């Protein structure tokens, strides 16, 4: 499911215009981003926890030329699924 599909579903399920549903969806994702920036963590029961992680500087290799390159340290978002989500996913049949 992508952002447009989420907006359409929120709109249909709550008798809202797509414009209003888009504002709500963007506001929710804005809350997640703001909390990660401020607290370094965002937890949503039955879904999981997003945290800010740190990647150390390291050396890598340019796949085209084979040259060694330096990769700077960076921050990334990590996600840990809740037990409820893990249980739900365990019931999904794969193809």
Phi, psi and omega in degrees: 000132179254181185301316180298319179292322177297314180299316179298318180294315178298318179299310183292317184288339185241013179052050179243159172288159179294330178296314180293319179298320178298318178299318181293313181299315180295325178294318179299312179294330175296320177299318180297312180298317181295319180292321176297319180293319184279311187258341184079011185200143173218124182243135178230111182306146181069359175243297179155195184234130174261135176225158175269125179249162181245129174257130180285156174295147182205169174261146179225188181226132175290117185293336181282315185257339183084359180291147175282135179231157176264130178252125183292157173295148181210167176255150180218164176261132177246154180226134175239119182291145177285161176302324179296318179292319178299319178295318179297314181293327180297336180274353182284132177274130179266158182280000000 
